[in-house]
Amino acid sequence: LFLDSHDSLWISYENIGMTVQRNQIFTRFGEDTSQESLHYSNIVEDQSGKVWFSTSDGIKRLDAGMLTDLPIDSRFSNLGKMQAINNELFAVSSGIPGFVGQKAILIFNGEKVIKEYTVEIDGIWSFCKTNPEYLWVLFHDRMVKMDGFQLDTLLLPHALRTPHDLLE
């Protein structure tokens, strides 16, 4: 579920498709188009009010009711969580642990991927925004602070590893 600044409620289904509710009316998003068959993993809204989607077919931006495709290297599939780092950059997760496809954190500037960080850690991971400048990535055994292109890693003490209550 995602509520945007225009009070539209976006409902993404686990397997495929999405519904949007505006003014008490539910509409199947992208009905009778290729957009209807996408898997929508995550929805975010930037500070200018643009709505962004990570999907099974790359990153999309909502423009005048239609999705605009934004280029993503074909090595990256199963785009998942997306989080704004600051006013200009997004972090997007790629790949599903245990499945085919490169696992990475992609830094996206709204037009293209400008940096990629390969993730060689299996298991669930999660983004957490703590202030306007930092984005934390929580893995089962460490936390990584992303400050623009600077990465700082903090290993968790063994007793705190696998913090299930913090991971989605």
C-alpha positions as CSV (number, residue, x, y, z in Angstrom):
1,L,0.0,0.0,0.0
2,F,1.2,3.5,-0.8
3,L,-0.7,6.8,-0.3
4,D,0.7,9.6,-2.4
5,S,0.5,13.4,-1.8
6,H,-2.7,13.6,-4.0
7,D,-4.5,11.1,-1.7
8,S,-4.4,8.3,-4.3
9,L,-4.0,4.9,-2.6
10,W,-1.9,2.5,-4.6
11,I,-2.5,-1.2,-3.9
12,S,0.2,-3.5,-5.3
13,Y,-0.6,-7.2,-5.5
14,E,1.9,-9.9,-4.5
15,N,2.0,-11.6,-7.9
16,I,0.9,-9.2,-10.6
17,G,-0.8,-5.8,-11.2
18,M,-1.9,-2.9,-9.2
19,T,-5.1,-1.0,-8.3
20,V,-5.3,2.7,-7.6
21,Q,-8.1,4.3,-5.5
22,R,-8.9,7.9,-6.1
23,N,-12.0,9.7,-4.9
24,Q,-13.5,6.5,-3.5
25,I,-13.2,4.8,-7.0
26,F,-11.0,1.8,-7.5
27,T,-9.4,1.3,-10.9
28,R,-7.1,-1.4,-12.2
29,F,-3.9,0.4,-13.1
30,G,-2.8,0.1,-16.7
31,E,-5.9,-2.0,-17.6
32,D,-5.6,-3.6,-21.1
33,T,-1.9,-2.6,-21.4
34,S,1.4,-4.2,-20.7
35,Q,1.4,-2.2,-17.4
36,E,-1.4,-4.4,-16.1
37,S,0.8,-7.5,-16.1
38,L,3.8,-6.0,-14.2
39,H,4.9,-7.0,-10.7
40,Y,5.1,-3.7,-8.8
41,S,7.6,-4.2,-5.9
42,N,7.8,-0.7,-4.4
43,I,6.4,2.8,-4.8
44,V,8.0,6.0,-3.7
45,E,7.2,9.7,-4.3
46,D,9.9,12.3,-4.6
47,Q,9.8,15.8,-3.2
48,S,8.4,17.2,-6.4
49,G,5.4,14.8,-6.3
50,K,6.6,12.4,-9.0
51,V,5.6,8.8,-8.2
52,W,8.2,6.1,-9.0
53,F,7.8,2.3,-9.2
54,S,10.3,-0.5,-9.1
55,T,8.8,-3.3,-11.2
56,S,9.6,-6.7,-12.8
57,D,10.4,-4.7,-15.9
58,G,12.6,-1.9,-14.5
59,I,12.0,1.5,-13.0
60,K,8.9,3.4,-14.1
61,R,7.8,7.0,-13.4
62,L,4.2,8.2,-13.5
63,D,3.8,11.0,-16.1
64,A,0.3,12.2,-16.9
65,G,-1.3,8.9,-15.9
66,M,1.1,6.8,-18.0
67,L,4.3,5.0,-17.0
68,T,7.5,6.2,-18.5
69,D,10.2,3.5,-18.8
70,L,13.6,4.4,-17.4
71,P,16.6,2.4,-18.6
72,I,18.0,-0.3,-16.4
73,D,20.8,-2.7,-17.5
74,S,19.4,-6.1,-18.3
75,R,21.8,-7.8,-15.8
76,F,19.5,-6.4,-13.1
77,S,16.1,-8.1,-12.6
78,N,13.5,-8.4,-9.9
79,L,13.8,-4.8,-8.8
80,G,12.5,-4.5,-5.3
81,K,12.8,-2.0,-2.6
82,M,13.4,1.6,-3.6
83,Q,14.2,4.5,-1.3
84,A,15.1,8.1,-1.9
85,I,18.6,8.9,-0.7
86,N,18.2,12.7,-1.1
87,N,16.5,15.1,-3.5
88,E,18.3,13.7,-6.5
89,L,19.2,10.0,-5.9
90,F,17.4,6.8,-5.3
91,A,18.7,3.4,-4.1
92,V,17.0,0.4,-5.6
93,S,17.5,-3.3,-4.7
94,S,18.0,-5.8,-7.5
95,G,17.8,-9.6,-7.4
96,I,16.3,-12.1,-5.0
97,P,18.7,-14.1,-2.8
98,G,18.9,-17.7,-4.0
99,F,17.6,-16.9,-7.5
100,V,19.3,-16.1,-10.8
101,G,20.2,-12.5,-11.4
102,Q,22.7,-10.1,-10.0
103,K,22.1,-8.9,-6.5
104,A,23.0,-5.3,-6.2
105,I,22.1,-1.9,-4.8
106,L,21.6,0.5,-7.7
107,I,22.0,4.3,-7.3
108,F,19.6,5.9,-9.8
109,N,19.5,9.6,-10.5
110,G,16.0,9.7,-12.0
111,E,17.2,9.0,-15.6
112,K,19.8,6.2,-15.3
113,V,21.8,4.0,-13.0
114,I,24.9,6.0,-12.1
115,K,26.5,3.6,-9.6
116,E,26.0,-0.1,-8.7
117,Y,27.1,-1.9,-5.6
118,T,27.2,-5.7,-5.9
119,V,25.7,-7.5,-2.9
120,E,27.4,-10.8,-2.1
121,I,25.4,-11.4,1.1
122,D,22.6,-13.9,1.0
123,G,19.4,-13.3,3.0
124,I,16.9,-10.5,3.5
125,W,18.0,-6.9,3.5
126,S,16.2,-3.6,4.1
127,F,16.6,0.1,3.5
128,C,16.1,2.6,6.4
129,K,16.1,6.4,6.0
130,T,17.3,8.2,9.1
131,N,17.8,11.8,8.0
132,P,17.9,13.8,4.8
133,E,21.5,12.8,3.9
134,Y,21.9,9.1,4.9
135,L,20.4,5.8,3.9
136,W,21.1,2.7,5.9
137,V,21.0,-0.8,4.4
138,L,20.4,-3.5,7.0
139,F,21.7,-7.0,6.3
140,H,21.5,-10.0,8.6
141,D,25.1,-9.4,10.0
142,R,25.9,-5.7,9.2
143,M,24.6,-2.2,8.5
144,V,25.9,-0.1,5.7
145,K,25.5,3.7,5.7
146,M,25.2,5.3,2.3
147,D,26.1,9.0,2.1
148,G,25.9,9.8,-1.6
149,F,28.6,7.5,-3.0
150,Q,30.4,6.9,0.3
151,L,29.8,3.6,2.0
152,D,30.6,2.9,5.7
153,T,30.0,-0.7,7.1
154,L,29.2,-1.5,10.7
155,L,29.4,-5.2,11.5
156,L,26.8,-6.3,14.1
157,P,28.0,-8.1,17.2
158,H,27.3,-11.8,16.9
159,A,24.6,-11.7,19.6
160,L,22.6,-9.2,17.5
161,R,22.9,-10.9,14.1
162,T,19.8,-11.8,12.2
163,P,17.7,-9.0,13.6
164,H,14.4,-10.4,12.3
165,D,12.3,-7.7,13.9
166,L,14.1,-5.0,12.0
167,L,14.0,-6.7,8.6
168,E,10.9,-6.7,6.4
